């Protein structure tokens, strides 16, 4: 969250005339993108271990938006880079709140019922 919230700050400093801030914005983009891919790996582990699919779907959407935004920024397509950046931050905040409000719990597997046959002595003892 801290890394992605730093991005608009660095962009604002750059747009206000400090051209060195563009290097900070580019380095921040590398950090945010790397964290996003690490988050995707963790979400896949959650999916496999806890059988929760929604975190991997939500994370995939956020990481896809981050990746498109990254390349739009490199290409200078500010018409896409800026609004997608806002949507990415909103998506990440919503995902963060969803995970903290609703902790991930392991789903219980249905237990197999094992039928055993009782010995006649056990039958009689249980009725007595």
C-alpha positions as CSV (number, residue, x, y, z in Angstrom):
1,X,0.0,0.0,0.0
2,X,2.8,2.4,0.9
3,X,4.6,1.8,-2.4
4,X,1.5,2.3,-4.6
5,X,0.5,5.5,-2.7
6,X,4.0,6.9,-3.3
7,X,3.5,6.8,-7.0
8,X,1.0,9.7,-7.4
9,X,3.2,11.7,-5.0
10,X,6.3,11.2,-7.2
11,X,4.2,12.0,-10.3
12,X,2.9,15.1,-8.7
13,X,6.4,16.3,-7.7
14,X,7.5,15.6,-11.3
15,X,4.5,17.5,-12.8
16,X,5.2,20.5,-10.5
17,X,8.6,20.9,-12.1
18,X,11.1,18.7,-10.3
19,X,12.2,16.5,-13.2
20,X,14.4,14.3,-10.9
21,X,11.2,12.9,-9.4
22,X,10.6,11.1,-12.7
23,X,13.4,8.7,-11.7
24,X,11.7,8.1,-8.3
25,X,8.4,7.5,-10.1
26,X,10.1,5.0,-12.5
27,X,11.8,3.2,-9.5
28,X,8.5,3.1,-7.7
29,X,6.8,1.6,-10.7
30,X,9.4,-1.2,-10.7
31,X,8.8,-1.8,-6.9
32,X,5.0,-1.8,-7.2
33,X,5.0,-4.1,-10.2
34,X,7.4,-6.5,-8.4
35,X,5.3,-6.5,-5.3
36,X,2.2,-7.2,-7.5
37,X,3.8,-10.3,-9.0
38,X,4.8,-11.5,-5.5
39,X,1.3,-10.9,-4.4
40,X,0.0,-13.0,-7.3
41,X,2.3,-15.9,-6.2
42,X,0.9,-15.7,-2.7
43,X,-2.7,-15.6,-4.0
44,X,-2.0,-18.7,-6.0
45,X,-0.7,-20.4,-2.9
46,X,-3.8,-19.3,-1.0
47,X,-5.9,-20.8,-3.8
48,X,-4.1,-24.1,-3.7
49,X,-3.7,-24.4,0.1
50,X,-6.9,-22.8,1.4
51,X,-9.2,-23.4,-1.6
52,X,-10.1,-19.7,-1.8
53,X,-10.3,-18.6,-5.5
54,X,-11.4,-15.0,-5.1
55,X,-8.0,-13.6,-3.9
56,X,-6.3,-15.0,-7.0
57,X,-9.0,-13.5,-9.3
58,X,-8.9,-10.1,-7.7
59,X,-5.1,-10.1,-7.6
60,X,-4.9,-11.1,-11.2
61,X,-7.2,-8.1,-12.2
62,X,-5.1,-5.7,-10.2
63,X,-1.7,-7.0,-11.5
64,X,-3.0,-7.0,-15.0
65,X,-4.0,-3.3,-14.6
66,X,-0.6,-2.5,-13.1
67,X,1.2,-4.2,-16.0
68,X,-0.9,-2.3,-18.6
69,X,-0.3,0.9,-16.7
70,X,3.4,0.3,-16.4
71,X,3.8,-0.1,-20.1
72,X,1.5,2.8,-20.9
73,X,3.7,4.9,-18.7
74,X,6.9,3.8,-20.5
75,X,5.2,4.5,-23.8
76,X,4.1,8.0,-22.6
77,X,0.4,7.2,-23.1
78,X,-0.7,9.5,-20.2
79,X,-4.4,9.3,-21.4
80,X,-4.3,5.6,-20.3
81,X,-1.6,5.8,-17.6
82,X,-3.3,8.3,-15.3
83,X,-6.8,7.0,-15.1
84,X,-5.6,3.4,-14.9
85,X,-3.3,4.4,-12.1
86,X,-6.2,5.8,-10.1
87,X,-8.3,2.6,-10.8
88,X,-5.3,0.4,-9.8
89,X,-5.0,2.2,-6.4
90,X,-8.7,1.9,-5.8
91,X,-8.6,-1.8,-6.7
92,X,-5.7,-2.5,-4.4
93,X,-7.4,-0.6,-1.5
94,X,-10.6,-2.6,-2.0
95,X,-8.6,-5.8,-2.1
96,X,-6.7,-4.9,1.0
97,X,-9.9,-4.1,2.9
98,X,-11.5,-7.3,1.7
99,X,-8.6,-9.4,3.0
100,X,-8.5,-7.7,6.4
101,X,-12.3,-7.7,6.9
102,X,-12.7,-11.3,5.9
103,X,-9.7,-13.3,6.9
104,X,-9.0,-16.3,4.8
105,X,-9.9,-19.6,6.4
106,X,-9.3,-23.1,5.3
107,X,-12.4,-24.7,3.9
108,X,-13.2,-28.0,5.6
109,X,-13.1,-31.0,3.4
110,X,-16.2,-33.2,3.6
111,X,-15.4,-36.2,5.8
112,X,-15.8,-39.6,4.3
113,X,-18.1,-41.8,6.3
114,X,-16.6,-45.1,7.0
115,X,-19.1,-47.9,7.6
116,X,-18.0,-50.7,9.7
117,X,-19.7,-53.9,10.5
118,X,-20.1,-54.8,14.1
119,X,-19.4,-58.1,15.5
120,X,-22.4,-59.9,17.1
121,X,-20.9,-59.6,20.5
122,X,-20.6,-55.8,20.2
123,X,-24.2,-55.6,19.0
124,X,-25.4,-57.5,22.1
125,X,-23.2,-55.4,24.4
126,X,-24.5,-52.2,23.0
127,X,-28.1,-53.2,23.6
128,X,-27.5,-54.2,27.2
